[in-house]
Amino acid sequence: LPDMLKYLLPLALSAVAIMTLACGSSAGGSAGSTAEAASTVDTIPLPDFTLMDVNGKEFTKKGIEGQVVLLNFWATWCGPCKIEMPWFIDFQRKYKDQGFTVLAVSLDEDGWDVVRPFAEELQANFPILLGDDEVAEEFGGVVALPTTFIINKQGEIVTRHTGLVSKDEYESEIER
């Protein structure tokens, strides 16, 4: 058994390090910290995409034209992602009648098997979609979760956040 521990301990520590890095910031961090400063860009055209929700409904670039969109890449295992989800429910409730929507794109490798139960428990009032590495690359490469884009009514990415951002910061960007 001690020989086995020599091999398992480094593997376990590596897995913890990878999960922490992949999630952008630790779940124990403050809600106001970010893993990467927000990058407000001059504007980047939104890539074409087609994503499906749990009921098979398609969501496309064309379908969100004319709306302000908070597009969030997340996963069920990501602690900071779970912190943000109730905020997104609040934003959707508060701003939906003003031409705003949240799109939450899960990058869970186990797909709907893990996303569906999470979505049902969350009772989200916005579309939860399933993405993959290809769509993450189309958005410039999602290297950590959560990664969130603010998209203006002209269909341009105006802000990108990697890691946990404060609720107030998102709200001020939505209201711009």
N, C-alpha and C positions, 0 to 999 in steps of 0.2 A: 504493500500500500504506500509507504513513503516514496518509493521510486515513481509510482504513478502520480503522486502529488507534485513531484518535480516537473512533470510534463503538463499536468492540468492547470496548475496555478498560473504559469505564464499565458496559457491560452485564455483562461478566464479573465485575467487582467487586460489582455489585448482586446477581448470582446467588449469589456466595459469601456475601454478607451475609444473604441470605434463607435459604440452606441452614443457616447457623450459627444464626440465630434460630429457624428451624423445628425444629431438632433439640434445642432446650432448653439445651444447653450444648455446648461443643466437646469433641470426642473426646479432646483432649489434656488436659482438665481432670482433676483428681484424682477418684478414685472416691468420695470422701467429700463432694464439693461438690454443692450443689443449685442449680438455676436459680431455684427458688422454694421457700421454706420449706414444709415439710409443713403442710397445713392439716388439723388434726384437727377434725372437725366433730361437733356434738352427735349426729348421725346423720341421714343423708338416705336416704329409701327408694330402693332400687335401681330404675332404670327398667325397664320391660318391654323385652325385646330378643329377637331371634332371629338367630343367626349360624350360618354353615355352616363346617365344616372342609373340608379338601382332598378328603375322601371323600364329601361331601354330608351328613354327619351334622349334625343341628341341635342347637344349644346355646341354651338359653333361661334366663330368670330362674327359672322353676319348676324347671328341671333342676338348678340348683345350690343349691336351698334346703337348709338344714341344714349347709352347708359354710362354712368360712372360705375366701375366694377372694382371690387376688391377680390382679386384672384389669389387664392392661398393654396400652396402645395404643402401637404401635411401627411402624417401617418398616425395610425392608432397607437403605436408604441412610443410616440414622441411626447414627452412631458410638457414642453412649452407649447406644443400644438394644442394640447388639451386645455391649457390655460386660456388660450385665445378663443376657442370655440364659443363659449358663452357671450363674449364680446361681440362676435360676429352675428349671433342671434339678436342681440340688442341693436346693432347697426341696421340689420335687415328690417327689423320692426320699425325703427325710427325713420329710416330714409327711403324705404321701398316706394313710397308714393311720390318721391322726388326724383325718380329716374336712376335709382341705385340698386345694385344687387351684389351679393356675395356669391362667388363660385368657389367651392372647396374641392380641390383635386387631390385625392388620396394617391400616394405612391406605395401603398402597402403591396408587397410581393404576393401575399396570399389572397389578394383581390377581395371580391365581395364576401368571401367566407368570413373575413374579419371586419370588413368595413360595414356590411349590412347591420350586424348587431350593434355596433358602435353608433351608427346613424340612428337606429331605432331608439336607443337609450337617450341619445342627445336630443331627439325631437327637434331637429334643425328646421328652420323656416326658410332655408335657402338650399339650392341644389348641391348635393354631394355627388361628386363625379369620380370616376376611376381613371387614373393616368398611368403612364409607364415611362421608361427611360427615354423613349423617342420624343414624347411630348415635353418632357423636362428639358431635353436638349433644344427643342424648338424655342423654348423660352430663355435661351442663353446659357443653359446648364444650371440645374438646381443641384448645388453641392452640399447643402445642409437644409435641415428642416427645423422650423418652418421657413419657407421662402414665400414672400407675399409681394404682389404687384398691385399698384393702383393704376387703373386704366381710365383715361378721360373719355368724354362723350364722343370724341373724334376717333376713338379706337387706338389711342396711342398710350404706350406705357410711360407714365410720368414719374413713378417712384418704384424702387425695388428695395425690399428689406430682406436681409438674411438673419434669422434668429428672432428671438422674442422682442417685441416692440411694445411700448406702453399703449394702453387703450386710448389715452388722450392724444397720442401722436397720430394713431390711425384716424381718429375722429377729426382732427384738424385737417388732415389730408383729404378726407371724404368731403368736408365742407368747403374746400377751396374751389 
